[in-house]
């Protein structure tokens, strides 16, 4: 489980965010802080994996606090000016989400973070393509799930089916399960593979031509 600390000046908003996080598989809220002082104490006490940090704290700016935390951080703030956003990223924030946002928007950022964290698991050396993949998956879900000309709903159905599968699936299998044409499933799977969201390999059967199979990269 990814242990998450919520830092927000409004205890009611912090509670709402905690509820959002609790709905995302693989995440658990270990604490809440409403000031910079409390945030420092909670980080020392709880050693969270991730901090969701507001900019407007009553005793100091979250942007000033951020470099001290030395913990993966996503900023959640009403501050939408370019300077705040640039300062947050410069100080080490992995993402920046402007309030108000939806459960889905936060869930997508958290899912991207979980995939990024999985790629950068400790204890082994990485090849350059793995480093590139880590940065790609961190933000892959920030944007619209479907390329231009494709349905976001259909793209999400295909994505969700792959996420839930314990083994790779072919375009024909996806099409059969979701009730769509094989060519349609192939088009969406190809777009997901191009974005890095899924991995494509060849499946060799006992007879006939090999076919592509797809698995979620997270």
URHU-V19575 format. One record per run of one state. SS is the DSSP state (H for helix, E for strand, C for the rest). FROM is the first residue (numbers start at 1). TO is the last residue. Records with the same first field share a line. If there is no record, write none. Layout:
SS: FROM-TO  FROM-TO
This chain:
C: 1-1  8-10  23-26  34-35  47-49  54-55  57-60  70-71  78-81  91-94  99-102  120-127  141-151  165-168  179-181  196-197  204-210  217-218
E: 2-7  27-33  50-53  56-56  61-61  72-77  95-98  169-170  198-203  211-216
H: 11-22  36-46  62-69  82-90  103-119  128-140  152-164  171-178  182-195
